[in-house]
């Protein structure tokens, strides 16, 4: 699934076409991606000021959001 918005590139590119339960896998993949959406958006806008990915993942884990 590609989702296009304001950019020349896809804002979301999730592939589950070879999965036996593609709809369930698409849901799982999107929910995982959704946890990182803000991080990737902010990092793309200002990479020099973005927190390191391991620090972001630690924040997710601290809130119980990490899978």
N, CA, C and O atoms as a Maestro MAE file, in Angstrom:
{
 s_m_m2io_version
 :::
 2.0.0
}

f_m_ct {
 s_m_title
 :::
 protein
 m_atom[268] {
  # First column is atom index #
  i_m_mmod_type
  r_m_x_coord
  r_m_y_coord
  r_m_z_coord
  i_m_residue_number
  s_m_chain_name
  s_m_pdb_residue_name
  s_m_pdb_atom_name
  i_m_atomic_number
  :::
  1 25 0.845 -1.156 0.000 1 A "UNK " " N  " 7
  2 3 0.000 0.000 0.000 1 A "UNK " " CA " 6
  3 2 0.898 1.229 0.000 1 A "UNK " " C  " 6
  4 15 1.798 1.350 0.831 1 A "UNK " " O  " 8
  5 25 0.651 2.130 -0.926 2 A "UNK " " N  " 7
  6 3 1.347 3.402 -0.979 2 A "UNK " " CA " 6
  7 2 0.360 4.496 -0.603 2 A "UNK " " C  " 6
  8 15 -0.786 4.489 -1.051 2 A "UNK " " O  " 8
  9 25 0.803 5.423 0.212 3 A "UNK " " N  " 7
  10 3 -0.010 6.583 0.550 3 A "UNK " " CA " 6
  11 2 0.794 7.816 0.151 3 A "UNK " " C  " 6
  12 15 1.915 8.017 0.617 3 A "UNK " " O  " 8
  13 25 0.209 8.638 -0.714 4 A "UNK " " N  " 7
  14 3 0.861 9.863 -1.156 4 A "UNK " " CA " 6
  15 2 0.141 11.051 -0.544 4 A "UNK " " C  " 6
  16 15 -1.071 11.025 -0.331 4 A "UNK " " O  " 8
  17 25 0.898 12.073 -0.270 5 A "UNK " " N  " 7
  18 3 0.350 13.293 0.299 5 A "UNK " " CA " 6
  19 2 1.001 14.493 -0.345 5 A "UNK " " C  " 6
  20 15 0.923 14.675 -1.560 5 A "UNK " " O  " 8
  21 25 1.632 15.300 0.455 6 A "UNK " " N  " 7
  22 3 2.209 16.554 -0.011 6 A "UNK " " CA " 6
  23 2 3.592 16.381 -0.630 6 A "UNK " " C  " 6
  24 15 4.148 17.354 -1.140 6 A "UNK " " O  " 8
  25 25 4.158 15.201 -0.605 7 A "UNK " " N  " 7
  26 3 5.528 14.996 -1.071 7 A "UNK " " CA " 6
  27 2 5.545 14.272 -2.412 7 A "UNK " " C  " 6
  28 15 4.554 13.672 -2.828 7 A "UNK " " O  " 8
  29 25 6.692 14.343 -3.075 8 A "UNK " " N  " 7
  30 3 6.867 13.639 -4.349 8 A "UNK " " CA " 6
  31 2 7.017 12.139 -4.156 8 A "UNK " " C  " 6
  32 15 6.863 11.368 -5.104 8 A "UNK " " O  " 8
  33 25 7.312 11.730 -2.953 9 A "UNK " " N  " 7
  34 3 7.497 10.312 -2.650 9 A "UNK " " CA " 6
  35 2 6.337 9.824 -1.764 9 A "UNK " " C  " 6
  36 15 5.611 10.619 -1.167 9 A "UNK " " O  " 8
  37 25 6.193 8.530 -1.702 10 A "UNK " " N  " 7
  38 3 5.138 7.963 -0.857 10 A "UNK " " CA " 6
  39 2 5.447 8.246 0.606 10 A "UNK " " C  " 6
  40 15 6.577 8.051 1.054 10 A "UNK " " O  " 8
  41 25 4.457 8.699 1.341 11 A "UNK " " N  " 7
  42 3 4.623 8.923 2.770 11 A "UNK " " CA " 6
  43 2 4.547 7.609 3.537 11 A "UNK " " C  " 6
  44 15 5.046 7.505 4.658 11 A "UNK " " O  " 8
  45 25 3.930 6.625 2.936 12 A "UNK " " N  " 7
  46 3 3.773 5.323 3.566 12 A "UNK " " CA " 6
  47 2 3.894 4.260 2.489 12 A "UNK " " C  " 6
  48 15 3.247 4.352 1.445 12 A "UNK " " O  " 8
  49 25 4.712 3.260 2.735 13 A "UNK " " N  " 7
  50 3 4.936 2.182 1.780 13 A "UNK " " CA " 6
  51 2 5.016 0.883 2.574 13 A "UNK " " C  " 6
  52 15 6.084 0.508 3.057 13 A "UNK " " O  " 8
  53 25 3.898 0.210 2.703 14 A "UNK " " N  " 7
  54 3 3.833 -1.051 3.437 14 A "UNK " " CA " 6
  55 2 3.519 -2.163 2.450 14 A "UNK " " C  " 6
  56 15 2.598 -2.046 1.642 14 A "UNK " " O  " 8
  57 25 4.285 -3.239 2.520 15 A "UNK " " N  " 7
  58 3 4.113 -4.350 1.579 15 A "UNK " " CA " 6
  59 2 3.804 -5.639 2.339 15 A "UNK " " C  " 6
  60 15 4.565 -6.070 3.206 15 A "UNK " " O  " 8
  61 25 2.697 -6.225 1.998 16 A "UNK " " N  " 7
  62 3 2.285 -7.473 2.650 16 A "UNK " " CA " 6
  63 2 1.740 -8.465 1.630 16 A "UNK " " C  " 6
  64 15 1.088 -9.441 2.000 16 A "UNK " " O  " 8
  65 25 2.002 -8.224 0.361 17 A "UNK " " N  " 7
  66 3 1.389 -9.004 -0.710 17 A "UNK " " CA " 6
  67 2 1.709 -10.489 -0.672 17 A "UNK " " C  " 6
  68 15 0.929 -11.283 -1.199 17 A "UNK " " O  " 8
  69 25 2.809 -10.897 -0.079 18 A "UNK " " N  " 7
  70 3 3.155 -12.306 -0.035 18 A "UNK " " CA " 6
  71 2 2.777 -12.978 1.278 18 A "UNK " " C  " 6
  72 15 3.099 -14.146 1.495 18 A "UNK " " O  " 8
  73 25 2.110 -12.264 2.132 19 A "UNK " " N  " 7
  74 3 1.733 -12.810 3.439 19 A "UNK " " CA " 6
  75 2 0.432 -13.604 3.316 19 A "UNK " " C  " 6
  76 15 -0.478 -13.190 2.597 19 A "UNK " " O  " 8
  77 25 0.338 -14.725 4.000 20 A "UNK " " N  " 7
  78 3 -0.867 -15.557 3.944 20 A "UNK " " CA " 6
  79 2 -2.103 -14.841 4.482 20 A "UNK " " C  " 6
  80 15 -3.218 -15.102 4.030 20 A "UNK " " O  " 8
  81 25 -1.913 -13.953 5.433 21 A "UNK " " N  " 7
  82 3 -3.019 -13.186 6.030 21 A "UNK " " CA " 6
  83 2 -2.707 -11.705 5.851 21 A "UNK " " C  " 6
  84 15 -2.421 -10.995 6.815 21 A "UNK " " O  " 8
  85 25 -2.768 -11.252 4.597 22 A "UNK " " N  " 7
  86 3 -2.285 -9.919 4.230 22 A "UNK " " CA " 6
  87 2 -2.987 -8.791 4.984 22 A "UNK " " C  " 6
  88 15 -2.324 -7.836 5.389 22 A "UNK " " O  " 8
  89 25 -4.281 -8.866 5.184 23 A "UNK " " N  " 7
  90 3 -4.992 -7.781 5.866 23 A "UNK " " CA " 6
  91 2 -4.548 -7.682 7.317 23 A "UNK " " C  " 6
  92 15 -4.306 -6.584 7.819 23 A "UNK " " O  " 8
  93 25 -4.441 -8.808 7.988 24 A "UNK " " N  " 7
  94 3 -3.968 -8.799 9.375 24 A "UNK " " CA " 6
  95 2 -2.531 -8.285 9.455 24 A "UNK " " C  " 6
  96 15 -2.193 -7.528 10.364 24 A "UNK " " O  " 8
  97 25 -1.693 -8.691 8.514 25 A "UNK " " N  " 7
  98 3 -0.299 -8.254 8.507 25 A "UNK " " CA " 6
  99 2 -0.199 -6.769 8.189 25 A "UNK " " C  " 6
  100 15 0.645 -6.073 8.754 25 A "UNK " " O  " 8
  101 25 -1.041 -6.278 7.300 26 A "UNK " " N  " 7
  102 3 -1.059 -4.849 6.991 26 A "UNK " " CA " 6
  103 2 -1.416 -4.045 8.237 26 A "UNK " " C  " 6
  104 15 -0.802 -3.015 8.514 26 A "UNK " " O  " 8
  105 25 -2.400 -4.514 8.980 27 A "UNK " " N  " 7
  106 3 -2.785 -3.841 10.224 27 A "UNK " " CA " 6
  107 2 -1.618 -3.835 11.215 27 A "UNK " " C  " 6
  108 15 -1.324 -2.807 11.824 27 A "UNK " " O  " 8
  109 25 -0.960 -4.975 11.372 28 A "UNK " " N  " 7
  110 3 0.163 -5.073 12.292 28 A "UNK " " CA " 6
  111 2 1.311 -4.159 11.865 28 A "UNK " " C  " 6
  112 15 1.903 -3.464 12.690 28 A "UNK " " O  " 8
  113 25 1.617 -4.169 10.575 29 A "UNK " " N  " 7
  114 3 2.711 -3.346 10.064 29 A "UNK " " CA " 6
  115 2 2.402 -1.861 10.231 29 A "UNK " " C  " 6
  116 15 3.280 -1.082 10.600 29 A "UNK " " O  " 8
  117 25 1.165 -1.469 9.964 30 A "UNK " " N  " 7
  118 3 0.799 -0.061 10.131 30 A "UNK " " CA " 6
  119 2 0.870 0.353 11.596 30 A "UNK " " C  " 6
  120 15 1.363 1.437 11.905 30 A "UNK " " O  " 8
  121 25 0.390 -0.484 12.491 31 A "UNK " " N  " 7
  122 3 0.432 -0.141 13.909 31 A "UNK " " CA " 6
  123 2 1.870 0.011 14.395 31 A "UNK " " C  " 6
  124 15 2.154 0.878 15.221 31 A "UNK " " O  " 8
  125 25 2.766 -0.811 13.898 32 A "UNK " " N  " 7
  126 3 4.184 -0.690 14.242 32 A "UNK " " CA " 6
  127 2 4.761 0.607 13.677 32 A "UNK " " C  " 6
  128 15 5.445 1.347 14.384 32 A "UNK " " O  " 8
  129 25 4.484 0.878 12.404 33 A "UNK " " N  " 7
  130 3 4.957 2.107 11.770 33 A "UNK " " CA " 6
  131 2 4.404 3.337 12.474 33 A "UNK " " C  " 6
  132 15 5.124 4.317 12.670 33 A "UNK " " O  " 8
  133 25 3.144 3.293 12.853 34 A "UNK " " N  " 7
  134 3 2.478 4.455 13.447 34 A "UNK " " CA " 6
  135 2 3.188 4.933 14.714 34 A "UNK " " C  " 6
  136 15 3.166 6.125 15.022 34 A "UNK " " O  " 8
  137 25 3.817 4.015 15.450 35 A "UNK " " N  " 7
  138 3 4.568 4.397 16.639 35 A "UNK " " CA " 6
  139 2 5.727 5.328 16.291 35 A "UNK " " C  " 6
  140 15 6.110 6.172 17.102 35 A "UNK " " O  " 8
  141 25 6.283 5.179 15.099 36 A "UNK " " N  " 7
  142 3 7.466 5.925 14.671 36 A "UNK " " CA " 6
  143 2 7.147 7.106 13.764 36 A "UNK " " C  " 6
  144 15 8.051 7.864 13.411 36 A "UNK " " O  " 8
  145 25 5.908 7.279 13.384 37 A "UNK " " N  " 7
  146 3 5.536 8.283 12.387 37 A "UNK " " CA " 6
  147 2 6.042 9.678 12.760 37 A "UNK " " C  " 6
  148 15 6.670 10.343 11.936 37 A "UNK " " O  " 8
  149 25 5.782 10.119 13.961 38 A "UNK " " N  " 7
  150 3 6.231 11.447 14.389 38 A "UNK " " CA " 6
  151 2 7.736 11.571 14.394 38 A "UNK " " C  " 6
  152 15 8.281 12.602 14.001 38 A "UNK " " O  " 8
  153 25 8.414 10.523 14.838 39 A "UNK " " N  " 7
  154 3 9.879 10.527 14.855 39 A "UNK " " CA " 6
  155 2 10.439 10.709 13.447 39 A "UNK " " C  " 6
  156 15 11.315 11.545 13.227 39 A "UNK " " O  " 8
  157 25 9.933 9.926 12.497 40 A "UNK " " N  " 7
  158 3 10.437 10.018 11.128 40 A "UNK " " CA " 6
  159 2 10.096 11.371 10.507 40 A "UNK " " C  " 6
  160 15 10.909 11.933 9.774 40 A "UNK " " O  " 8
  161 25 8.919 11.895 10.786 41 A "UNK " " N  " 7
  162 3 8.529 13.204 10.260 41 A "UNK " " CA " 6
  163 2 9.475 14.282 10.791 41 A "UNK " " C  " 6
  164 15 9.994 15.088 10.018 41 A "UNK " " O  " 8
  165 25 9.699 14.299 12.099 42 A "UNK " " N  " 7
  166 3 10.557 15.315 12.706 42 A "UNK " " CA " 6
  167 2 12.004 15.170 12.254 42 A "UNK " " C  " 6
  168 15 12.683 16.166 12.002 42 A "UNK " " O  " 8
  169 25 12.475 13.937 12.151 43 A "UNK " " N  " 7
  170 3 13.848 13.697 11.690 43 A "UNK " " CA " 6
  171 2 14.023 14.175 10.256 43 A "UNK " " C  " 6
  172 15 15.072 14.713 9.902 43 A "UNK " " O  " 8
  173 25 13.002 13.980 9.432 44 A "UNK " " N  " 7
  174 3 13.078 14.448 8.047 44 A "UNK " " CA " 6
  175 2 13.080 15.959 7.941 44 A "UNK " " C  " 6
  176 15 13.736 16.515 7.059 44 A "UNK " " O  " 8
  177 25 12.364 16.627 8.815 45 A "UNK " " N  " 7
  178 3 12.308 18.093 8.790 45 A "UNK " " CA " 6
  179 2 13.585 18.735 9.311 45 A "UNK " " C  " 6
  180 15 14.039 19.743 8.768 45 A "UNK " " O  " 8
  181 25 14.165 18.163 10.353 46 A "UNK " " N  " 7
  182 3 15.344 18.764 10.965 46 A "UNK " " CA " 6
  183 2 16.254 17.662 11.524 46 A "UNK " " C  " 6
  184 15 16.284 17.435 12.734 46 A "UNK " " O  " 8
  185 25 16.988 16.984 10.648 47 A "UNK " " N  " 7
  186 3 17.781 15.831 11.096 47 A "UNK " " CA " 6
  187 2 18.848 16.172 12.139 47 A "UNK " " C  " 6
  188 15 19.178 15.325 12.970 47 A "UNK " " O  " 8
  189 25 19.383 17.368 12.115 48 A "UNK " " N  " 7
  190 3 20.422 17.733 13.084 48 A "UNK " " CA " 6
  191 2 19.878 17.842 14.504 48 A "UNK " " C  " 6
  192 15 20.616 17.636 15.468 48 A "UNK " " O  " 8
  193 25 18.613 18.159 14.638 49 A "UNK " " N  " 7
  194 3 18.004 18.336 15.955 49 A "UNK " " CA " 6
  195 2 17.237 17.107 16.439 49 A "UNK " " C  " 6
  196 15 16.771 17.073 17.577 49 A "UNK " " O  " 8
  197 25 17.108 16.103 15.579 50 A "UNK " " N  " 7
  198 3 16.339 14.906 15.945 50 A "UNK " " CA " 6
  199 2 17.073 14.101 17.012 50 A "UNK " " C  " 6
  200 15 18.300 14.010 17.011 50 A "UNK " " O  " 8
  201 25 16.302 13.525 17.910 51 A "UNK " " N  " 7
  202 3 16.925 12.656 18.903 51 A "UNK " " CA " 6
  203 2 17.389 11.375 18.206 51 A "UNK " " C  " 6
  204 15 16.798 10.976 17.202 51 A "UNK " " O  " 8
  205 25 18.413 10.739 18.709 52 A "UNK " " N  " 7
  206 3 18.855 9.479 18.110 52 A "UNK " " CA " 6
  207 2 17.746 8.422 18.171 52 A "UNK " " C  " 6
  208 15 16.928 8.418 19.091 52 A "UNK " " O  " 8
  209 25 17.731 7.542 17.191 53 A "UNK " " N  " 7
  210 3 16.675 6.542 17.131 53 A "UNK " " CA " 6
  211 2 16.658 5.662 18.372 53 A "UNK " " C  " 6
  212 15 15.582 5.305 18.851 53 A "UNK " " O  " 8
  213 25 17.821 5.305 18.905 54 A "UNK " " N  " 7
  214 3 17.822 4.456 20.095 54 A "UNK " " CA " 6
  215 2 17.202 5.178 21.290 54 A "UNK " " C  " 6
  216 15 16.576 4.539 22.137 54 A "UNK " " O  " 8
  217 25 17.366 6.495 21.370 55 A "UNK " " N  " 7
  218 3 16.725 7.266 22.447 55 A "UNK " " CA " 6
  219 2 15.211 7.291 22.250 55 A "UNK " " C  " 6
  220 15 14.454 7.202 23.217 55 A "UNK " " O  " 8
  221 25 14.773 7.413 21.001 56 A "UNK " " N  " 7
  222 3 13.334 7.394 20.732 56 A "UNK " " CA " 6
  223 2 12.733 6.040 21.086 56 A "UNK " " C  " 6
  224 15 11.666 5.970 21.695 56 A "UNK " " O  " 8
  225 25 13.412 4.974 20.707 57 A "UNK " " N  " 7
  226 3 12.935 3.630 21.024 57 A "UNK " " CA " 6
  227 2 12.880 3.428 22.543 57 A "UNK " " C  " 6
  228 15 11.964 2.782 23.052 57 A "UNK " " O  " 8
  229 25 13.858 3.980 23.262 58 A "UNK " " N  " 7
  230 3 13.853 3.895 24.732 58 A "UNK " " CA " 6
  231 2 12.642 4.627 25.299 58 A "UNK " " C  " 6
  232 15 12.040 4.172 26.271 58 A "UNK " " O  " 8
  233 25 12.282 5.760 24.696 59 A "UNK " " N  " 7
  234 3 11.084 6.495 25.137 59 A "UNK " " CA " 6
  235 2 9.835 5.650 24.919 59 A "UNK " " C  " 6
  236 15 8.956 5.592 25.779 59 A "UNK " " O  " 8
  237 25 9.764 5.001 23.770 60 A "UNK " " N  " 7
  238 3 8.612 4.114 23.496 60 A "UNK " " CA " 6
  239 2 8.534 3.001 24.541 60 A "UNK " " C  " 6
  240 15 7.467 2.702 25.076 60 A "UNK " " O  " 8
  241 25 9.664 2.411 24.813 61 A "UNK " " N  " 7
  242 3 9.702 1.318 25.785 61 A "UNK " " CA " 6
  243 2 9.277 1.803 27.172 61 A "UNK " " C  " 6
  244 15 8.572 1.099 27.894 61 A "UNK " " O  " 8
  245 25 9.708 2.998 27.534 62 A "UNK " " N  " 7
  246 3 9.368 3.554 28.859 62 A "UNK " " CA " 6
  247 2 7.878 3.795 29.001 62 A "UNK " " C  " 6
  248 15 7.341 3.724 30.107 62 A "UNK " " O  " 8
  249 25 7.196 4.081 27.885 63 A "UNK " " N  " 7
  250 3 5.758 4.317 27.929 63 A "UNK " " CA " 6
  251 2 4.957 3.031 27.708 63 A "UNK " " C  " 6
  252 15 3.729 3.023 27.794 63 A "UNK " " O  " 8
  253 25 5.676 1.957 27.423 64 A "UNK " " N  " 7
  254 3 5.005 0.679 27.165 64 A "UNK " " CA " 6
  255 2 4.467 0.559 25.768 64 A "UNK " " C  " 6
  256 15 3.722 -0.375 25.470 64 A "UNK " " O  " 8
  257 25 4.832 1.500 24.886 65 A "UNK " " N  " 7
  258 3 4.318 1.496 23.504 65 A "UNK " " CA " 6
  259 2 5.127 0.595 22.588 65 A "UNK " " C  " 6
  260 15 4.609 0.126 21.574 65 A "UNK " " O  " 8
  261 25 6.379 0.344 22.919 66 A "UNK " " N  " 7
  262 3 7.233 -0.473 22.047 66 A "UNK " " CA " 6
  263 2 6.743 -1.900 22.020 66 A "UNK " " C  " 6
  264 15 6.241 -2.428 23.013 66 A "UNK " " O  " 8
  265 25 6.898 -2.515 20.860 67 A "UNK " " N  " 7
  266 3 6.483 -3.912 20.719 67 A "UNK " " CA " 6
  267 2 7.675 -4.805 20.655 67 A "UNK " " C  " 6
  268 15 7.530 -6.021 20.535 67 A "UNK " " O  " 8
  :::
 }
 m_bond[267] {
  # First column is bond index #
  i_m_from
  i_m_to
  i_m_order
  :::
  1 1 2 1
  2 2 3 1
  3 3 4 2
  4 3 5 1
  5 5 6 1
  6 6 7 1
  7 7 8 2
  8 7 9 1
  9 9 10 1
  10 10 11 1
  11 11 12 2
  12 11 13 1
  13 13 14 1
  14 14 15 1
  15 15 16 2
  16 15 17 1
  17 17 18 1
  18 18 19 1
  19 19 20 2
  20 19 21 1
  21 21 22 1
  22 22 23 1
  23 23 24 2
  24 23 25 1
  25 25 26 1
  26 26 27 1
  27 27 28 2
  28 27 29 1
  29 29 30 1
  30 30 31 1
  31 31 32 2
  32 31 33 1
  33 33 34 1
  34 34 35 1
  35 35 36 2
  36 35 37 1
  37 37 38 1
  38 38 39 1
  39 39 40 2
  40 39 41 1
  41 41 42 1
  42 42 43 1
  43 43 44 2
  44 43 45 1
  45 45 46 1
  46 46 47 1
  47 47 48 2
  48 47 49 1
  49 49 50 1
  50 50 51 1
  51 51 52 2
  52 51 53 1
  53 53 54 1
  54 54 55 1
  55 55 56 2
  56 55 57 1
  57 57 58 1
  58 58 59 1
  59 59 60 2
  60 59 61 1
  61 61 62 1
  62 62 63 1
  63 63 64 2
  64 63 65 1
  65 65 66 1
  66 66 67 1
  67 67 68 2
  68 67 69 1
  69 69 70 1
  70 70 71 1
  71 71 72 2
  72 71 73 1
  73 73 74 1
  74 74 75 1
  75 75 76 2
  76 75 77 1
  77 77 78 1
  78 78 79 1
  79 79 80 2
  80 79 81 1
  81 81 82 1
  82 82 83 1
  83 83 84 2
  84 83 85 1
  85 85 86 1
  86 86 87 1
  87 87 88 2
  88 87 89 1
  89 89 90 1
  90 90 91 1
  91 91 92 2
  92 91 93 1
  93 93 94 1
  94 94 95 1
  95 95 96 2
  96 95 97 1
  97 97 98 1
  98 98 99 1
  99 99 100 2
  100 99 101 1
  101 101 102 1
  102 102 103 1
  103 103 104 2
  104 103 105 1
  105 105 106 1
  106 106 107 1
  107 107 108 2
  108 107 109 1
  109 109 110 1
  110 110 111 1
  111 111 112 2
  112 111 113 1
  113 113 114 1
  114 114 115 1
  115 115 116 2
  116 115 117 1
  117 117 118 1
  118 118 119 1
  119 119 120 2
  120 119 121 1
  121 121 122 1
  122 122 123 1
  123 123 124 2
  124 123 125 1
  125 125 126 1
  126 126 127 1
  127 127 128 2
  128 127 129 1
  129 129 130 1
  130 130 131 1
  131 131 132 2
  132 131 133 1
  133 133 134 1
  134 134 135 1
  135 135 136 2
  136 135 137 1
  137 137 138 1
  138 138 139 1
  139 139 140 2
  140 139 141 1
  141 141 142 1
  142 142 143 1
  143 143 144 2
  144 143 145 1
  145 145 146 1
  146 146 147 1
  147 147 148 2
  148 147 149 1
  149 149 150 1
  150 150 151 1
  151 151 152 2
  152 151 153 1
  153 153 154 1
  154 154 155 1
  155 155 156 2
  156 155 157 1
  157 157 158 1
  158 158 159 1
  159 159 160 2
  160 159 161 1
  161 161 162 1
  162 162 163 1
  163 163 164 2
  164 163 165 1
  165 165 166 1
  166 166 167 1
  167 167 168 2
  168 167 169 1
  169 169 170 1
  170 170 171 1
  171 171 172 2
  172 171 173 1
  173 173 174 1
  174 174 175 1
  175 175 176 2
  176 175 177 1
  177 177 178 1
  178 178 179 1
  179 179 180 2
  180 179 181 1
  181 181 182 1
  182 182 183 1
  183 183 184 2
  184 183 185 1
  185 185 186 1
  186 186 187 1
  187 187 188 2
  188 187 189 1
  189 189 190 1
  190 190 191 1
  191 191 192 2
  192 191 193 1
  193 193 194 1
  194 194 195 1
  195 195 196 2
  196 195 197 1
  197 197 198 1
  198 198 199 1
  199 199 200 2
  200 199 201 1
  201 201 202 1
  202 202 203 1
  203 203 204 2
  204 203 205 1
  205 205 206 1
  206 206 207 1
  207 207 208 2
  208 207 209 1
  209 209 210 1
  210 210 211 1
  211 211 212 2
  212 211 213 1
  213 213 214 1
  214 214 215 1
  215 215 216 2
  216 215 217 1
  217 217 218 1
  218 218 219 1
  219 219 220 2
  220 219 221 1
  221 221 222 1
  222 222 223 1
  223 223 224 2
  224 223 225 1
  225 225 226 1
  226 226 227 1
  227 227 228 2
  228 227 229 1
  229 229 230 1
  230 230 231 1
  231 231 232 2
  232 231 233 1
  233 233 234 1
  234 234 235 1
  235 235 236 2
  236 235 237 1
  237 237 238 1
  238 238 239 1
  239 239 240 2
  240 239 241 1
  241 241 242 1
  242 242 243 1
  243 243 244 2
  244 243 245 1
  245 245 246 1
  246 246 247 1
  247 247 248 2
  248 247 249 1
  249 249 250 1
  250 250 251 1
  251 251 252 2
  252 251 253 1
  253 253 254 1
  254 254 255 1
  255 255 256 2
  256 255 257 1
  257 257 258 1
  258 258 259 1
  259 259 260 2
  260 259 261 1
  261 261 262 1
  262 262 263 1
  263 263 264 2
  264 263 265 1
  265 265 266 1
  266 266 267 1
  267 267 268 2
  :::
 }
}
